[in-house]
Amino acid sequence: GEAPRAVFDLVREHDIACEPETRGTLHCAVGAAGLDEITRRAAQWQARGADVRLLDAEETAAQVGSHAYAGALLDRRAGTIQPLAYVRGLAQAALRHGARIHTRSPAIRTERAGAGWRVATTGGSVTADWVVVATDAYGKGPWPEIRAEQVHLPYFNIATEPLGDDLRRSILPERQGAWDTREILSSFRFDQAGRLVFGSVGALRGTGAPIHRAWARRALARIFPEIGKVAFEAEWYGQIGMTDDSLPRFHKLAPNVIAFSGYNGRGIAPGTVFGRLLAAHVAGRIGEADLPLPVTSPVEARLRRLKEAYYEWGAQFAHFADARL
């Protein structure tokens, strides 16, 4: 729950230019079922003293700039950043503190080297006492069991051209990031240039690219009809690593080889905290018992390939049919 604060503290400490917005996030309820979901979540968090508040439909409309939702859960602890700029800022901070970063050098093989390890790449090798496997949904080298325990969920974002001042004052006026309770959800936030970044489940490839783009136009018109016809300026997509129970994992893959993985779409803040904990563990400051998750062995996700096909093709089918005016 306090992980976003750790991210924002790092951003301030290292003066990382990653467009931080710290006014919270809005989980927007679609219909009665969605309202019931966020009401239960609000009660659970409030029982633990979290700074969250349940908004009714009118309060939600004022915060979102749309009457499409039955309510929203406002979480003041959270916020948004530009993830790639955050990663680059962390890398720059690490370099200033003496780290060495080798890009375009994927690990292809590992072997024991005395009490430590030798990690081979296409252009050389490095020896180390410890190996941290931190590739999550993008691991392709040694220890393929990290990939096998995750079901890949594709997710895309499309950015509009910068919107006019009136629209930027009426849509998300406090600049929270927002997403909804649909199973195939929608998410949206502004960047600092005034682009509305709109996303959902799906991959912008093959038949998915035109289907998801067309859906995004229809969905934007439904949620924010005042936008009218707006050009899209950029688009991208990636993979979210999902585990069977939607919880991350801590693995000890071999002596002095450790990994956290399976962030289920919440990698920025928990990944920051878990990475710090792994560093403390490697440095000998905390033991395994003090880590937030127990040591487990990777287990291949059930029906992984079938689920991945279902997510990609199911999102295309849902978006082809949804929000048609």
C-alpha positions in Angstrom: 0.0 0.0 0.0 2.9 2.4 0.7 4.9 1.4 -2.5 3.8 4.5 -4.5 5.3 6.7 -1.8 8.6 4.8 -2.3 8.5 5.6 -6.0 7.8 9.2 -5.6 10.5 9.5 -2.9 13.0 8.1 -5.4 11.8 10.5 -8.1 12.4 13.4 -5.8 15.7 12.2 -4.4 17.2 11.7 -7.8 15.4 14.5 -9.6 14.0 12.1 -12.2 12.0 13.8 -14.9 9.2 11.3 -15.3 6.0 13.4 -15.2 5.0 12.4 -11.6 1.4 13.0 -10.7 0.7 12.5 -7.0 -3.0 13.3 -6.7 -4.2 9.7 -6.6 -5.9 7.2 -8.8 -9.6 6.5 -9.6 -11.0 3.0 -10.0 -14.2 3.7 -11.8 -17.3 1.5 -11.3 -19.2 0.3 -14.3 -22.8 -0.4 -13.3 -24.1 -1.9 -10.0 -21.6 -4.8 -10.1 -18.7 -2.4 -10.4 -20.0 -0.2 -7.6 -20.3 -3.3 -5.3 -16.7 -4.2 -6.1 -15.2 -0.9 -5.3 -17.4 -0.5 -2.2 -16.0 -3.7 -0.8 -12.5 -2.7 -1.6 -13.0 0.7 0.0 -14.2 -1.0 3.2 -11.2 -3.3 3.2 -8.6 -0.5 2.8 -10.3 1.8 5.2 -10.3 -0.9 7.9 -6.5 -0.8 7.5 -6.3 3.0 7.8 -5.6 3.6 4.1 -6.2 7.1 2.6 -9.0 6.0 0.2 -12.5 7.4 -0.3 -15.6 6.1 -2.1 -17.0 8.7 -4.5 -20.7 8.7 -5.6 -21.7 9.1 -9.3 -21.8 12.9 -9.2 -18.4 13.2 -7.4 -17.0 10.7 -9.9 -18.3 12.8 -12.9 -16.6 15.9 -11.5 -13.3 14.0 -11.0 -13.4 12.1 -14.3 -15.2 14.5 -16.6 -17.8 11.9 -17.6 -21.1 10.5 -16.4 -20.2 7.0 -17.6 -19.6 5.6 -14.1 -21.7 4.7 -11.1 -18.9 5.7 -8.6 -15.2 5.5 -8.1 -12.6 4.6 -5.5 -10.2 7.5 -5.0 -6.8 6.2 -3.7 -4.8 9.3 -2.5 -1.7 7.2 -1.9 -1.2 6.4 -5.6 -0.6 8.4 -8.8 1.0 8.1 -12.2 4.5 8.4 -13.8 5.9 8.0 -17.3 7.4 4.5 -16.8 10.2 4.6 -19.4 11.4 7.9 -18.1 11.4 6.5 -14.6 13.5 3.5 -15.7 16.0 5.8 -17.5 16.1 8.1 -14.4 16.9 5.1 -12.1 19.6 4.0 -14.5 21.2 7.4 -14.5 21.1 7.5 -10.7 22.7 4.0 -10.6 25.5 5.1 -13.0 26.2 8.1 -10.8 26.6 5.7 -7.9 29.1 3.5 -9.7 26.9 0.8 -11.4 27.8 -0.5 -14.8 24.9 -1.1 -17.3 25.4 -3.3 -20.4 22.7 -2.8 -22.9 21.9 -5.1 -25.9 23.7 -8.0 -24.1 21.0 -10.6 -23.2 22.1 -13.4 -21.0 22.2 -16.6 -22.9 23.9 -19.0 -20.5 25.0 -19.3 -16.9 27.4 -21.6 -15.1 29.0 -21.9 -11.7 32.3 -20.1 -11.3 33.7 -21.1 -7.9 31.2 -20.0 -5.3 29.6 -17.6 -7.7 28.3 -17.5 -11.3 29.5 -16.7 -14.8 26.7 -15.2 -17.0 27.5 -15.4 -20.7 26.2 -13.0 -23.4 26.7 -12.9 -27.1 29.5 -10.4 -26.6 31.2 -11.5 -23.4 30.6 -12.6 -19.8 30.4 -11.3 -16.3 31.1 -13.1 -13.0 29.3 -12.3 -9.8 28.5 -13.7 -6.4 24.8 -13.3 -6.9 22.4 -13.3 -9.9 19.0 -11.5 -9.7 16.6 -12.6 -12.4 14.5 -9.5 -12.9 13.1 -9.9 -16.4 9.5 -10.8 -15.2 7.3 -11.2 -18.3 10.2 -10.6 -20.7 12.7 -13.4 -19.7 14.0 -15.3 -22.7 17.4 -16.6 -21.5 18.4 -18.9 -18.6 15.7 -20.0 -16.1 12.8 -20.3 -18.6 10.6 -21.4 -15.7 10.0 -17.8 -14.8 8.3 -17.3 -18.2 6.5 -20.6 -17.9 4.8 -19.7 -14.6 3.2 -16.6 -16.2 0.3 -16.1 -18.6 1.0 -13.2 -20.8 -1.8 -10.6 -21.0 -1.3 -8.1 -23.8 -2.0 -4.4 -23.0 -1.9 -1.4 -25.3 -2.0 2.3 -25.0 -2.9 4.9 -27.6 -2.2 8.6 -27.1 -4.3 11.4 -28.6 -2.8 14.6 -30.0 -2.6 17.2 -27.3 -6.1 18.3 -26.3 -7.3 21.9 -26.0 -7.3 23.9 -22.7 -11.0 23.5 -22.2 -10.9 19.8 -22.5 -7.9 19.5 -20.2 -9.7 21.5 -17.6 -12.8 19.3 -17.7 -11.3 15.8 -18.1 -9.4 14.5 -15.1 -8.9 18.0 -13.8 -6.8 16.9 -10.9 -4.7 14.6 -13.2 -5.5 11.3 -11.5 -4.9 8.1 -13.5 -8.1 6.2 -14.0 -9.3 2.7 -15.0 -12.6 0.9 -14.8 -14.0 -2.3 -13.4 -14.8 -4.1 -16.7 -13.2 -7.5 -17.2 -11.6 -6.1 -20.4 -10.9 -2.8 -18.7 -10.2 0.7 -20.1 -7.6 3.0 -18.6 -6.8 6.7 -19.2 -4.6 9.5 -18.0 -3.0 12.7 -19.3 0.6 13.2 -20.0 2.2 16.6 -19.4 1.9 17.5 -23.0 -1.9 17.3 -22.8 -2.2 14.0 -24.6 -5.0 11.7 -23.3 -3.4 8.2 -23.0 -6.1 5.6 -23.5 -5.5 1.9 -23.0 -7.0 -1.6 -22.7 -6.3 -5.3 -23.1 -5.0 -6.3 -26.5 -2.0 -6.4 -28.8 -1.6 -3.9 -31.6 -0.5 -6.5 -34.2 -2.2 -8.4 -37.0 -6.0 -8.0 -37.0 -5.8 -6.6 -33.5 -4.3 -3.3 -34.6 -7.3 -1.9 -36.6 -9.8 -3.5 -34.2 -8.4 -1.9 -31.1 -7.8 1.5 -32.7 -11.4 1.6 -33.9 -12.7 0.5 -30.5 -10.6 3.3 -28.8 -12.3 5.9 -31.0 -15.7 4.6 -30.1 -15.0 4.2 -26.4 -13.5 7.7 -26.2 -16.6 9.1 -28.0 -18.9 7.3 -25.4 -16.9 8.3 -22.3 -15.9 11.8 -23.4 -18.3 12.9 -26.2 -17.1 16.5 -26.0 -13.7 15.4 -27.4 -15.2 14.9 -30.9 -12.9 13.5 -33.6 -9.3 13.6 -32.4 -6.2 12.3 -34.0 -4.1 9.6 -32.4 -0.4 10.5 -32.2 1.3 7.4 -30.8 0.6 3.8 -29.9 2.4 0.9 -28.2 1.7 -2.4 -26.4 3.4 -4.9 -24.2 2.9 -7.9 -22.0 1.7 -8.2 -18.4 2.9 -11.4 -16.6 -0.1 -12.9 -14.8 0.2 -15.7 -12.2 -2.6 -18.2 -11.4 -3.6 -16.5 -8.2 -2.7 -12.9 -9.3 0.1 -12.6 -6.7 3.8 -12.1 -7.3 6.4 -14.8 -6.6 9.8 -14.9 -4.8 12.0 -17.7 -6.1 15.4 -19.1 -5.1 16.3 -20.7 -8.4 19.8 -21.9 -7.4 22.4 -21.0 -4.8 22.6 -17.2 -4.8 20.1 -16.9 -7.7 16.9 -15.2 -6.7 13.9 -13.6 -8.5 10.7 -11.7 -7.9 8.2 -12.0 -10.7 4.6 -12.0 -11.6 3.5 -8.5 -10.9 0.1 -8.9 -12.6 0.1 -5.4 -14.1 1.4 -3.6 -11.0 5.1 -3.8 -11.5 6.1 -0.1 -11.1 5.5 0.4 -7.4 5.9 -3.2 -6.0 8.8 -3.8 -8.4 10.6 -0.8 -6.9 10.0 -2.0 -3.3 10.9 -5.6 -4.1 14.0 -4.6 -5.9 15.2 -2.6 -3.0 14.5 -5.6 -0.7 16.4 -8.0 -3.0 19.4 -5.6 -2.9 19.3 -5.5 0.9 19.1 -9.3 0.9 22.0 -9.7 -1.4 24.0 -7.3 0.7 23.3 -9.4 3.8 21.2 -6.8 5.6 18.0 -8.8 5.7 17.3 -12.6 5.6 14.8 -14.6 3.6 12.4 -14.6 6.5 12.2 -10.8 6.3 11.1 -10.7 2.6 7.4 -10.1 1.9 6.8 -13.4 0.2 7.8 -16.9 1.0 10.3 -18.8 -1.1 8.4 -21.0 -3.7 9.4 -23.1 -6.7 8.2 -22.0 -10.1 5.2 -24.0 -11.4 4.0 -23.8 -15.0 0.8 -21.9 -15.3 -2.3 -24.0 -16.0 -3.4 -23.9 -19.7 -0.9 -21.1 -20.3 -0.9 -21.1 -24.1 -4.7 -21.5 -24.3 -5.2 -18.6 -21.9 -2.8 -16.4 -23.8 -4.7 -17.0 -27.0 -8.0 -16.4 -25.3 -6.8 -13.0 -23.9 -5.5 -11.8 -27.3 -8.3 -13.1 -29.5 -11.0 -12.5 -26.8 -10.0 -8.9 -26.5 -10.3 -8.5 -30.3 -13.8 -10.0 -30.3 -14.9 -7.9 -27.3 -13.5 -4.7 -28.8 -15.0 -5.4 -32.2 -18.5 -5.7 -30.6 -18.2 -3.1 -27.8 -19.1 0.6 -27.8 -20.7 0.6 -31.2 -22.8 3.8 -31.6 
